[in-house]
């Protein structure tokens, strides 16, 4: 096995850690949290053609599109001259599952080592996949990151409900930026745990935005996690929907975390795969689910905005279509989210399908018909994202879906 550069404790003081920007709102909060613990992180936001070109150069063309983009973005950054390779590290997440999130770290290490052997690739995971790394997700860091996800979800959810209706252009973004800055301060001062108070203040501030009362077509976005959230990967899908007079409805990132945690418990039950860590995952699931219920309760109590669906309810919806043993990639979560969106009135749904994500294609396309049978008005379309797919073609297919949505409203 080839030896790769490792991130050491000493590198915290000297290295800049580059992070691919999957969730713009959430990750800006999280890198600030990491910085408070001595990790100097920087989000990569380049969207040039070079990203795809570098991805195609450095990984084979059967690799999934998210992997190609992440590798391409890293390689473009390292070759740009902006960063000193001797003082740069790369950070990538691993879930511990069987899909790209766990496995393409090895592809990244291989292609980085050929050109920049001194650059370490850091694994951010909670499965103990790499025990000898100097980058450690300690309990305090993990706890703060959980709150970062909660507040990121709150900002993303309410921002998306305000932006399509704002009467003064840019007022929603102004409120978002205000709260991103304020949350940075709250995390630094360790005043972030009073979620009820902070949620209410966020909701109150966004509620002050002058908004139109004319309803817009709601369009849910589901699919593979990177393409679902990343503007780079989905060609700014949310912005395109806004330009078409729609309201994008994006599921919580917390749902994916709950999905990942409950799958550990499902595996223990379905496949008799209990380990010493199983009680920890059970406790983690209960804690995170409790936090989601607080989140939903805060929005409902406030009464101005629409609350997302409860995760246990989401699970029950999913069981109408598919077993929870189907957990490769986003697995049963995709039909569950499609069903929950259709049930709550968001009948127009875009399923983002990256090239090379086999579980996503099979489950999403395979289950969309079952969702339509239960909800005949569901208007579901799968959009492919890959190096050869043109933005014009993607947007034309979405426009056709929206034309059907508008026709059904008449």
C-alpha positions in Angstrom: 0.0 0.0 0.0 1.3 3.4 -1.0 2.3 5.8 1.7 0.6 9.2 1.7 1.3 12.4 3.5 -0.4 12.5 6.9 -1.9 15.5 8.7 -0.1 16.0 12.0 -0.9 18.0 15.2 1.9 20.5 14.3 0.3 21.2 10.9 -2.6 23.0 12.7 -0.3 25.9 13.2 1.2 26.0 9.7 -1.4 24.6 7.2 -4.4 26.0 5.4 -7.1 23.3 5.0 -9.1 23.5 1.8 -12.8 22.5 2.0 -15.1 21.8 -1.0 -18.2 24.0 -0.6 -21.2 21.6 -0.6 -23.5 23.6 1.6 -22.7 27.3 1.3 -24.6 28.4 4.4 -23.7 25.5 6.7 -20.1 25.2 5.8 -19.4 28.8 6.4 -20.5 28.3 10.0 -18.7 25.1 10.4 -15.3 26.3 9.2 -15.5 29.2 11.7 -16.1 26.6 14.4 -13.0 24.6 13.3 -11.0 27.8 13.2 -11.7 28.4 16.9 -10.0 25.1 17.6 -6.9 26.0 15.7 -7.7 24.7 12.2 -7.4 27.3 9.5 -9.9 26.4 6.8 -10.9 27.9 3.5 -13.9 27.1 1.4 -13.3 26.5 -2.3 -15.9 28.4 -4.4 -14.3 28.2 -7.9 -16.8 27.3 -10.6 -14.6 27.7 -13.7 -14.4 25.2 -16.5 -11.0 24.2 -15.2 -12.7 22.4 -12.3 -14.3 19.8 -14.6 -11.2 19.7 -16.8 -9.0 18.9 -13.8 -11.4 16.3 -12.6 -11.4 14.5 -16.0 -7.6 14.6 -16.1 -7.2 13.2 -12.7 -9.9 10.5 -12.3 -11.1 7.9 -14.8 -14.4 8.7 -16.6 -16.4 6.0 -14.8 -16.0 7.9 -11.5 -19.1 9.6 -10.2 -19.7 13.3 -11.0 -19.4 14.5 -7.3 -16.0 12.8 -7.0 -14.9 14.4 -10.3 -15.9 17.9 -9.2 -14.3 17.6 -5.7 -11.1 16.2 -7.1 -11.1 18.8 -9.9 -11.7 21.7 -7.5 -8.9 20.6 -5.2 -6.4 20.1 -8.1 -7.3 23.4 -9.6 -6.7 25.2 -6.3 -3.3 23.4 -5.8 -2.2 24.4 -9.3 -3.4 27.9 -9.1 -0.4 29.2 -7.3 -2.6 30.7 -4.6 -1.6 28.1 -2.0 1.8 26.9 -0.9 1.7 23.1 -1.3 4.1 22.7 1.7 1.5 24.5 3.9 -1.8 23.2 2.4 -4.0 20.2 3.3 -7.3 19.0 1.9 -10.4 18.0 3.9 -13.0 15.5 2.7 -15.9 13.8 4.5 -16.4 10.1 4.9 -19.6 8.5 6.1 -18.3 4.9 6.5 -20.8 3.6 3.9 -20.3 1.9 0.6 -20.7 4.9 -1.7 -18.4 7.7 -3.0 -18.4 9.6 0.3 -16.3 6.8 1.9 -14.3 5.6 -1.0 -13.1 8.4 -3.3 -10.8 9.8 -0.7 -8.4 7.1 -2.0 -8.7 8.4 -5.5 -8.0 11.9 -4.3 -4.9 10.8 -2.3 -3.6 8.9 -5.4 -3.9 11.8 -7.8 -2.7 14.4 -5.3 0.4 12.3 -4.4 1.4 12.1 -8.1 1.8 15.9 -8.3 1.8 17.2 -4.7 3.0 14.3 -2.5 3.6 16.7 0.4 -0.2 17.6 0.6 -2.1 15.6 3.2 -5.7 14.6 2.6 -7.7 14.9 5.9 -10.7 12.6 6.6 -13.6 14.1 8.5 -15.6 11.1 9.8 -17.3 9.8 12.9 -16.7 6.1 12.1 -13.1 5.8 13.3 -11.9 5.2 9.8 -8.6 6.9 10.4 -7.1 6.8 13.9 -3.6 8.2 13.2 -4.7 11.6 11.8 -3.8 14.8 13.6 -7.2 16.1 12.6 -9.6 15.0 15.3 -13.4 15.6 15.7 -13.4 15.9 19.5 -16.7 15.9 21.5 -16.7 19.7 21.9 -16.0 20.2 18.1 -18.7 17.7 17.2 -21.2 19.3 19.5 -20.6 22.7 18.0 -20.8 21.4 14.5 -24.2 19.8 15.3 -25.4 23.2 16.4 -23.8 24.6 13.3 -25.9 22.2 11.2 -29.1 23.2 13.1 -28.6 26.9 12.6 -27.5 26.3 9.0 -30.7 24.4 8.4 -32.8 27.1 10.0 -31.2 29.9 7.9 -31.4 27.8 4.7 -35.1 26.9 5.3 -36.3 30.4 6.2 -34.1 32.1 3.6 -35.6 29.9 0.9 -39.1 30.8 2.1 -38.4 34.6 2.0 -36.2 35.1 -1.1 -38.9 34.2 -3.7 -41.4 36.7 -2.1 -39.2 39.6 -1.0 -40.4 43.0 -2.2 -37.1 44.7 -1.7 -34.5 42.8 -3.6 -31.6 41.6 -1.5 -33.3 42.0 1.8 -33.3 38.2 2.5 -29.6 37.9 1.7 -28.9 40.9 4.0 -30.7 39.2 6.9 -28.8 35.9 6.1 -25.4 37.6 6.2 -26.4 39.4 9.5 -27.1 36.1 11.1 -24.1 34.3 9.7 -22.0 37.0 11.3 -24.0 36.9 14.6 -23.7 33.1 14.9 -20.0 33.3 14.4 -19.8 35.5 17.5 -22.2 33.3 19.5 -20.0 30.2 18.8 -16.8 32.1 19.7 -18.4 33.2 23.0 -20.0 29.8 23.7 -23.4 31.3 23.7 -24.9 29.1 21.1 -26.9 26.5 23.1 -30.0 28.5 23.8 -31.7 27.4 20.6 -35.2 28.5 21.5 -34.1 32.1 22.0 -31.8 32.1 18.9 -34.4 30.4 16.7 -37.0 33.0 17.7 -34.7 35.9 17.0 -33.8 34.4 13.5 -37.5 33.9 12.7 -38.5 37.3 14.0 -35.8 39.0 11.8 -36.8 37.1 8.7 -40.5 37.8 9.4 -39.8 41.5 9.2 -38.8 41.2 5.5 -41.5 42.7 3.3 -42.9 39.9 1.2 -45.5 39.4 -1.5 -48.5 37.2 -0.6 -49.0 35.9 -4.1 -48.3 32.1 -4.0 -45.6 30.7 -6.2 -45.0 27.2 -7.5 -43.1 25.2 -4.9 -40.4 22.9 -6.3 -38.7 20.3 -4.0 -35.1 19.3 -4.6 -34.0 15.7 -3.6 -31.3 13.3 -4.8 -27.6 12.6 -4.2 -26.4 14.8 -1.3 -23.6 16.7 -3.0 -25.6 17.5 -6.2 -28.7 18.3 -4.2 -27.0 21.1 -2.2 -23.9 22.2 -4.2 -24.4 25.1 -6.6 -21.3 24.0 -8.4 -22.7 20.6 -9.0 -26.3 21.5 -9.8 -25.6 24.6 -11.9 -27.2 26.9 -9.3 -30.5 25.1 -9.4 -32.1 27.1 -6.6 -31.2 30.4 -8.4 -32.6 29.1 -11.6 -35.9 28.1 -9.9 -36.1 31.6 -8.4 -35.6 33.2 -11.9 -38.5 31.1 -13.1 -40.8 32.5 -10.3 -40.7 29.4 -8.1 -40.0 28.7 -4.4 -37.2 26.0 -4.0 -37.9 23.6 -1.1 -34.7 21.9 0.0 -34.8 19.2 2.7 -32.7 19.7 5.9 -29.1 18.6 6.0 -30.0 17.2 9.4 -32.2 14.6 7.7 -29.1 13.1 6.0 -27.3 13.0 9.4 -30.3 11.3 11.0 -30.5 8.9 8.1 -26.9 8.0 8.5 -27.3 7.4 12.3 -30.5 5.4 12.0 -28.9 3.2 9.3 -26.3 2.0 11.8 -29.2 0.9 14.1 -31.1 -0.7 11.2 -27.9 -2.7 10.2 -27.6 -3.9 13.8 -31.2 -5.0 13.8 -31.6 -6.3 10.2 -28.3 -8.0 9.8 -27.4 -8.8 13.4 -24.4 -6.4 13.0 -24.3 -5.0 16.6 -21.0 -3.6 17.7 -19.6 -1.8 20.7 -20.5 1.5 18.9 -24.2 0.6 18.5 -25.4 2.1 21.8 -23.5 5.3 20.9 -25.3 5.5 17.6 -28.6 4.9 19.4 -27.9 7.7 21.9 -26.7 10.0 19.0 -29.8 9.3 17.0 -32.1 10.1 20.0 -30.2 13.3 20.7 -30.2 14.6 17.2 -33.9 13.6 16.6 -34.8 15.5 19.8 -33.0 18.6 18.4 -35.0 18.2 15.1 -38.2 18.2 17.1 -37.2 21.4 18.9 -36.3 22.9 15.5 -39.8 22.1 14.1 -41.6 23.2 17.2 -39.9 26.6 17.1 -41.1 27.2 13.6 -44.6 26.0 14.2 -44.9 28.1 17.4 -43.7 31.2 15.6 -46.4 30.7 13.1 -45.1 32.7 10.1 -43.1 30.1 8.2 -43.7 26.5 7.1 -41.9 23.8 9.2 -40.1 20.8 7.6 -41.3 17.3 8.2 -40.5 15.2 11.2 -37.9 12.5 10.6 -39.8 9.7 12.2 -42.8 10.6 10.0 -40.4 10.6 7.1 -39.4 7.1 7.9 -43.0 5.9 8.0 -43.6 7.5 4.6 -40.6 5.7 3.2 -41.7 2.3 4.5 -44.7 2.6 2.1 -42.3 2.3 -0.8 -39.1 0.6 0.2 -37.4 -1.2 3.1 -34.9 0.6 5.3 -32.3 -2.0 4.6 -31.8 -0.2 1.2 -29.3 2.2 2.6 -26.5 2.4 0.0 -25.9 6.0 -0.9 -29.0 8.0 -0.1 -31.1 4.8 -0.4 -34.5 4.9 1.2 -34.1 8.6 2.1 -34.8 9.7 -1.5 -38.3 8.1 -1.9 -39.1 9.1 1.7 -38.3 12.8 0.9 -40.3 12.6 -2.4 -43.3 11.2 -0.6 -43.1 13.7 2.3 -42.8 16.6 -0.1 -45.8 15.4 -2.2 -47.8 14.8 1.0 -47.1 18.3 2.3 -48.2 20.0 -1.0 -44.9 20.3 -2.7 -45.9 18.2 -5.7 -43.2 19.4 -8.1 -40.0 17.6 -7.4 -36.6 17.6 -9.1 -34.4 14.6 -8.4 -30.8 15.4 -9.0 -29.0 12.5 -10.5 -25.2 12.6 -10.8 -23.4 10.4 -13.3 -22.0 7.3 -11.7 -24.2 7.3 -8.6 -25.8 3.9 -9.2 -27.8 3.6 -5.9 -29.2 7.0 -6.5 -30.3 6.3 -10.0 -31.9 2.9 -9.1 -33.7 4.0 -6.0 -34.8 7.5 -7.2 -36.0 6.5 -10.7 -37.3 3.2 -9.5 -39.4 4.6 -6.7 -40.7 7.8 -8.5 -43.4 5.8 -10.1 -44.5 4.4 -6.8 -44.7 7.9 -5.3 -46.8 9.0 -8.3 -49.2 6.1 -7.9 -49.9 7.3 -4.3 -49.9 11.0 -5.2 -51.3 11.2 -8.8 -50.6 15.0 -8.9 -46.9 14.5 -8.2 -44.8 16.0 -10.9 -41.4 14.3 -10.6 -38.5 14.8 -13.0 -34.9 13.3 -12.8 -32.2 15.6 -14.0 -28.8 14.2 -14.9 -25.7 16.0 -13.9 -22.4 15.0 -15.5 -19.5 16.5 -17.5 -21.3 16.0 -20.8 -24.7 17.4 -19.8 -25.3 20.9 -20.9 -26.9 23.5 -18.6 -29.3 24.5 -21.3 -30.6 21.0 -21.7 -31.1 20.6 -17.9 -32.9 24.0 -17.7 -35.1 23.2 -20.7 -36.2 20.0 -19.1 -37.0 21.8 -15.8 -38.9 24.4 -17.8 -41.0 21.7 -19.3 -41.8 20.3 -15.9 -42.7 23.9 -14.7 -45.0 24.3 -17.8 -46.9 21.2 -16.6 -47.0 22.5 -13.1 -48.5 25.9 -14.3 -51.0 24.1 -16.5 -52.2 22.0 -13.6 -52.9 25.1 -11.6 -55.4 26.5 -14.1 
